[in-house]
């Protein structure tokens, strides 16, 4: 019995040792996980996100806001981190420009220091006004619904001379929110953000541009309408003047533009744009449907960049009436002046596209 008792004691000791090792391992694992929570959510992110800390916000309130914006992984960890570092009482209300590349400690230190500076935002070429509202809301600069109301309420038509002859109705700002990277004071209101983009357009479309438009027999709004189509139809800057020439050449002979991008916009100005249309789509009733109606549509279909505006004002001198994406599948376009060549080029593109999708 003595030996059996000793064996039982040894088993008990081994059992306790194993439990202790498991506890230690669990503790280390917990520490590793907590450490992960302190690291940047996305070390490679360059996008700035606006964060407004309200007066009277607690450490947990701030953590919840940061987690909601995707800047930290856990509000609870932020709360305990703040307590551990004795930062909670030092957090200052204000508007901050933060990034997912910042660690939790960097974020906490920024709020403690009250480092309220500026924030940048980038509007890519080819977005619609609603795309822009969505993008700005995603980085915390605006409330989507409130910004759309601002876009549509018509207040800026009288304040900016170039908008007086823009299209009628609530979409009068479409095409005039100039794509660029802007830097504004953190915490700027929605009006300042919108006005910054309109000012960006003013700085680009100068009196020299207006004179060029006049010589072409075009109004400023028509140039922006054309530029918006060029923006959506072309991928490479070197192709844009040629696309412009196709539009001018078709208008000259009263030939429908037949641009898929205009129909896609007409079908859903606020939603996703279709990349390829069906035959039924081309029958969609709208003044924007350039299969049904000749000439330019009544308004822009997106906000074009400078390259597309320049192309609309400086079209290439060609006889082209058609273009389609190249079978090189590199974003370039192939141009032609007759239907036969166009159909051949189109067939080559779809054949190359199908081969790529099948892995040939």
C-alpha positions as CSV (number, residue, x, y, z in Angstrom):
1,X,0.0,0.0,0.0
2,X,2.9,2.3,0.7
3,X,4.2,2.1,-2.9
4,X,0.6,2.6,-4.2
5,X,0.2,5.7,-2.0
6,X,3.5,7.1,-3.3
7,X,2.4,6.5,-6.9
8,X,-0.9,8.3,-6.1
9,X,1.0,11.2,-4.7
10,X,3.3,11.4,-7.7
11,X,0.3,11.3,-10.0
12,X,-1.3,14.1,-8.0
13,X,1.9,16.2,-8.3
14,X,2.1,15.5,-12.0
15,X,-1.6,16.5,-12.3
16,X,-1.0,19.8,-10.5
17,X,2.1,20.5,-12.6
18,X,0.2,19.9,-15.8
19,X,-2.6,22.2,-14.6
20,X,-0.1,24.9,-13.6
21,X,1.5,24.6,-17.0
22,X,-1.9,24.9,-18.7
23,X,-2.7,28.0,-16.6
24,X,0.7,29.6,-17.5
25,X,0.2,28.7,-21.2
26,X,-3.3,30.2,-21.1
27,X,-2.0,33.3,-19.5
28,X,0.7,33.7,-22.1
29,X,-1.8,33.1,-24.9
30,X,-4.0,35.8,-23.3
31,X,-1.1,38.2,-23.2
32,X,-0.3,37.4,-26.9
33,X,-3.9,38.1,-27.8
34,X,-4.0,41.3,-25.8
35,X,-0.8,42.4,-27.5
36,X,-2.5,41.8,-30.9
37,X,-5.3,44.1,-29.8
38,X,-2.7,46.9,-29.3
39,X,-1.2,46.6,-32.8
40,X,-2.5,48.6,-35.8
41,X,-5.5,47.2,-37.5
42,X,-3.9,47.7,-40.9
43,X,-0.2,48.7,-40.8
44,X,-0.3,49.5,-44.5
45,X,-3.3,51.8,-44.5
46,X,-2.7,55.4,-45.7
47,X,-6.3,56.5,-45.5
48,X,-7.2,59.1,-42.8
49,X,-10.4,58.7,-40.8
50,X,-12.1,61.6,-39.0
51,X,-12.9,61.0,-35.4
52,X,-14.9,63.5,-33.3
53,X,-14.6,63.0,-29.5
54,X,-17.5,64.7,-27.8
55,X,-17.1,66.7,-24.6
56,X,-17.7,64.4,-21.6
57,X,-16.9,61.1,-23.5
58,X,-15.6,58.3,-21.2
59,X,-12.7,56.0,-22.1
60,X,-15.2,53.4,-23.0
61,X,-17.3,55.8,-25.1
62,X,-14.2,56.7,-27.1
63,X,-13.2,53.1,-27.4
64,X,-16.6,52.2,-28.8
65,X,-16.3,55.1,-31.3
66,X,-12.8,53.9,-32.4
67,X,-14.0,50.3,-32.8
68,X,-17.0,51.4,-34.8
69,X,-14.7,53.2,-37.2
70,X,-12.4,50.2,-37.5
71,X,-9.4,51.9,-35.9
72,X,-9.1,49.4,-33.0
73,X,-10.2,45.9,-32.5
74,X,-11.8,46.1,-29.1
75,X,-13.4,49.0,-27.1
76,X,-13.1,46.9,-23.9
77,X,-9.3,46.5,-24.4
78,X,-9.0,50.3,-25.1
79,X,-10.9,51.0,-21.8
80,X,-8.6,48.7,-19.8
81,X,-5.5,50.0,-21.7
82,X,-6.6,53.6,-20.8
83,X,-7.0,52.7,-17.1
84,X,-3.7,50.8,-17.0
85,X,-1.8,53.8,-18.6
86,X,-3.8,56.3,-16.5
87,X,-4.9,58.2,-19.6
88,X,-8.7,58.2,-19.1
89,X,-8.8,61.6,-17.3
90,X,-6.6,63.2,-19.9
91,X,-8.6,62.5,-23.0
92,X,-9.6,65.8,-24.8
93,X,-12.6,66.5,-26.8
94,X,-12.1,67.5,-30.4
95,X,-11.8,66.3,-34.0
96,X,-8.9,64.1,-35.0
97,X,-7.4,62.6,-38.1
98,X,-6.5,59.0,-37.5
99,X,-5.4,56.0,-39.5
100,X,-5.7,52.2,-39.2
101,X,-1.9,52.1,-39.4
102,X,-1.8,53.7,-35.9
103,X,-1.3,51.5,-32.8
104,X,-3.7,51.8,-29.9
105,X,-1.1,53.7,-27.9
106,X,-0.5,56.2,-30.7
107,X,-4.3,56.8,-30.9
108,X,-4.6,57.2,-27.2
109,X,-1.7,59.6,-27.1
110,X,-3.2,61.7,-29.9
111,X,-6.4,62.1,-28.0
112,X,-4.5,62.9,-24.8
113,X,-2.4,65.6,-26.6
114,X,-5.4,67.2,-28.2
115,X,-3.5,67.2,-31.5
116,X,-6.2,68.6,-33.7
117,X,-4.8,69.4,-37.1
118,X,-6.0,68.7,-40.6
119,X,-7.3,65.7,-42.5
120,X,-7.0,64.7,-46.2
121,X,-9.5,63.0,-48.4
122,X,-9.2,61.7,-52.0
123,X,-11.9,61.7,-54.6
124,X,-11.0,59.4,-57.5
125,X,-12.0,60.3,-61.1
126,X,-15.3,58.9,-62.4
127,X,-17.3,58.8,-59.1
128,X,-20.9,60.0,-59.1
129,X,-22.1,62.5,-56.5
130,X,-23.6,59.6,-54.6
131,X,-20.4,57.6,-54.8
132,X,-18.6,60.6,-53.3
133,X,-21.2,60.9,-50.5
134,X,-20.7,57.2,-49.7
135,X,-16.9,57.5,-49.7
136,X,-16.9,60.5,-47.5
137,X,-19.3,58.9,-45.0
138,X,-17.1,55.7,-44.9
139,X,-14.2,57.8,-43.5
140,X,-16.3,59.6,-41.1
141,X,-16.3,63.0,-42.8
142,X,-20.0,63.3,-43.4
143,X,-23.4,61.7,-42.7
144,X,-24.5,60.1,-45.9
145,X,-28.2,61.1,-45.8
146,X,-27.4,64.6,-44.7
147,X,-24.8,65.1,-47.3
148,X,-27.1,63.8,-50.1
149,X,-29.7,66.3,-48.9
150,X,-27.0,69.0,-49.2
151,X,-26.2,67.9,-52.7
152,X,-29.8,68.0,-53.8
153,X,-31.2,71.1,-52.1
154,X,-30.0,73.5,-54.8
155,X,-28.4,76.1,-52.6
156,X,-25.1,76.3,-54.5
157,X,-26.6,77.1,-57.9
158,X,-26.7,80.8,-57.1
159,X,-23.3,80.8,-55.3
160,X,-21.2,79.4,-58.2
161,X,-21.6,81.0,-61.6
162,X,-20.7,77.8,-63.5
163,X,-23.7,76.0,-61.9
164,X,-26.3,78.5,-63.2
165,X,-26.3,76.7,-66.5
166,X,-25.8,73.2,-65.1
167,X,-28.6,70.7,-65.7
168,X,-32.0,71.4,-64.0
169,X,-33.2,69.4,-61.1
170,X,-31.6,67.9,-58.0
171,X,-28.6,66.4,-59.8
172,X,-27.2,69.9,-60.8
173,X,-23.9,69.2,-58.9
174,X,-23.2,66.0,-60.8
175,X,-19.9,66.4,-62.7
176,X,-18.7,69.5,-60.7
177,X,-17.3,67.9,-57.6
178,X,-13.7,67.9,-58.9
179,X,-11.7,64.7,-58.2
180,X,-8.5,65.4,-56.3
181,X,-6.8,65.0,-52.9
182,X,-7.9,67.8,-50.5
183,X,-6.7,68.7,-47.0
184,X,-9.1,70.4,-44.7
185,X,-9.3,71.3,-41.0
186,X,-10.3,68.2,-39.0
187,X,-13.9,68.5,-37.9
188,X,-14.9,70.6,-40.9
189,X,-18.6,70.7,-41.6
190,X,-20.2,69.2,-44.6
191,X,-20.7,72.5,-46.4
192,X,-17.0,73.3,-46.3
193,X,-16.2,69.8,-47.7
194,X,-18.6,70.3,-50.6
195,X,-17.4,73.8,-51.2
196,X,-13.8,72.7,-51.3
197,X,-14.6,70.3,-54.2
198,X,-16.5,73.0,-56.0
199,X,-13.6,75.4,-55.5
200,X,-11.4,72.6,-57.0
201,X,-13.5,72.7,-60.1
202,X,-13.3,76.5,-60.3
203,X,-9.5,76.3,-60.2
204,X,-9.4,73.9,-63.2
205,X,-12.1,75.2,-65.5
206,X,-10.7,78.6,-66.2
207,X,-11.8,81.3,-68.6
208,X,-9.3,79.9,-71.1
209,X,-11.3,76.6,-71.0
210,X,-14.5,78.5,-71.5
211,X,-13.1,80.2,-74.6
212,X,-12.0,76.8,-76.0
213,X,-15.5,75.4,-75.4
214,X,-17.0,78.4,-77.2
215,X,-14.8,77.9,-80.2
216,X,-16.0,74.3,-80.3
217,X,-19.6,75.5,-80.2
218,X,-20.1,73.9,-76.8
219,X,-21.4,75.2,-73.5
220,X,-19.4,74.6,-70.3
221,X,-22.0,72.1,-69.2
222,X,-21.9,70.2,-72.5
223,X,-18.1,69.9,-72.1
224,X,-18.5,68.4,-68.6
225,X,-21.2,66.0,-69.9
226,X,-18.9,64.9,-72.6
227,X,-15.9,64.7,-70.3
228,X,-18.0,62.5,-67.9
229,X,-18.7,60.0,-70.7
230,X,-15.0,60.0,-71.7
231,X,-14.1,59.3,-68.1
232,X,-16.4,56.3,-67.8
233,X,-15.6,54.9,-71.3
234,X,-11.8,55.3,-71.3
235,X,-9.2,53.7,-69.2
236,X,-6.0,55.2,-70.5
237,X,-5.3,58.9,-70.8
238,X,-3.9,58.5,-74.3
239,X,-7.2,57.1,-75.5
240,X,-9.4,59.9,-74.2
241,X,-8.8,62.4,-77.0
242,X,-9.7,59.7,-79.5
243,X,-12.9,58.8,-77.6
244,X,-13.7,62.5,-77.7
245,X,-13.3,62.5,-81.4
246,X,-15.8,59.6,-81.7
247,X,-18.4,61.6,-79.7
248,X,-17.9,64.8,-81.8
249,X,-18.0,62.8,-85.1
250,X,-21.2,61.0,-84.2
251,X,-22.9,64.3,-83.1
252,X,-21.8,65.9,-86.4
253,X,-23.8,63.3,-88.4
254,X,-26.7,63.0,-85.9
255,X,-25.6,59.4,-85.1
256,X,-26.6,58.1,-81.6
257,X,-23.6,57.9,-79.3
258,X,-24.6,54.4,-78.1
259,X,-22.5,54.7,-74.9
260,X,-23.2,52.0,-72.4
261,X,-22.1,54.2,-69.5
262,X,-24.9,56.6,-70.1
263,X,-27.6,53.9,-70.0
264,X,-26.0,52.3,-66.9
265,X,-26.2,55.7,-65.1
266,X,-29.8,56.2,-66.2
267,X,-30.9,52.9,-64.8
268,X,-29.5,53.6,-61.3
269,X,-27.8,56.9,-60.6
270,X,-27.3,56.0,-57.0
271,X,-26.3,52.4,-57.3
272,X,-23.7,50.1,-58.9
273,X,-23.1,50.6,-62.6
274,X,-23.5,47.7,-65.0
275,X,-20.3,46.9,-66.9
276,X,-22.2,45.1,-69.7
277,X,-25.7,45.9,-71.0
278,X,-28.3,43.5,-72.3
279,X,-30.4,44.3,-75.3
280,X,-33.3,45.1,-73.0
281,X,-31.1,47.6,-71.1
282,X,-30.6,49.5,-74.3
283,X,-34.3,50.0,-74.5
284,X,-34.5,51.6,-71.1
285,X,-36.5,54.8,-71.4
286,X,-34.5,57.8,-70.4
287,X,-33.1,61.0,-71.9
288,X,-29.7,59.6,-70.8
289,X,-30.1,56.6,-73.0
290,X,-27.8,57.4,-75.9
291,X,-29.1,54.4,-77.8
292,X,-32.6,55.9,-78.0
293,X,-31.7,59.6,-78.2
294,X,-29.1,61.4,-80.3
295,X,-26.7,64.0,-79.0
296,X,-25.4,64.4,-75.5
297,X,-27.5,63.4,-72.4
298,X,-29.0,66.2,-70.3
299,X,-26.3,66.1,-67.6
300,X,-23.0,64.5,-66.6
301,X,-22.9,60.9,-65.6
302,X,-20.0,61.2,-63.1
303,X,-17.4,63.7,-61.9
304,X,-14.6,63.7,-64.6
305,X,-10.9,64.4,-63.9
306,X,-8.7,66.9,-65.7
307,X,-7.5,64.5,-68.4
308,X,-11.1,63.8,-69.5
309,X,-12.0,67.5,-69.5
310,X,-8.9,68.3,-71.5
311,X,-9.8,65.6,-74.0
312,X,-13.3,67.0,-74.4
313,X,-11.8,70.4,-75.1
314,X,-9.0,69.0,-77.4
315,X,-10.4,66.0,-79.3
316,X,-8.1,64.1,-81.6
317,X,-8.5,64.8,-85.4
318,X,-9.9,61.5,-86.6
319,X,-12.7,59.9,-88.7
320,X,-13.4,57.4,-86.0
321,X,-17.0,56.4,-85.2
322,X,-16.4,53.3,-83.1
323,X,-14.2,52.0,-80.4
324,X,-14.0,48.9,-78.2
325,X,-11.6,47.6,-75.6
326,X,-8.5,46.0,-77.1
327,X,-8.0,42.2,-77.2
328,X,-4.7,42.9,-75.4
329,X,-6.9,43.3,-72.2
330,X,-4.6,46.0,-71.0
331,X,-7.3,48.7,-70.8
332,X,-6.5,50.2,-74.1
333,X,-9.1,50.8,-76.8
334,X,-9.2,50.0,-80.5
335,X,-10.8,52.6,-82.9
336,X,-12.3,52.3,-86.3
337,X,-14.3,54.3,-88.8
338,X,-16.6,51.6,-90.1
339,X,-19.0,49.0,-88.7
340,X,-17.1,46.0,-90.2
341,X,-13.8,46.7,-88.5
342,X,-15.7,47.5,-85.3
343,X,-17.5,44.1,-85.3
344,X,-14.2,42.4,-85.9
345,X,-12.4,44.3,-83.1
346,X,-15.4,43.6,-80.7
347,X,-15.3,39.9,-81.5
348,X,-11.5,39.8,-80.9
349,X,-12.0,41.4,-77.5
350,X,-14.7,39.0,-76.3
351,X,-12.7,36.1,-77.6
352,X,-9.7,37.2,-75.6
353,X,-11.8,37.9,-72.5
354,X,-13.4,34.4,-72.7
355,X,-9.9,32.8,-73.1
356,X,-8.6,34.7,-70.0
357,X,-11.7,33.6,-68.0
358,X,-11.1,30.0,-69.0
359,X,-7.4,30.2,-68.2
360,X,-6.3,29.5,-71.8
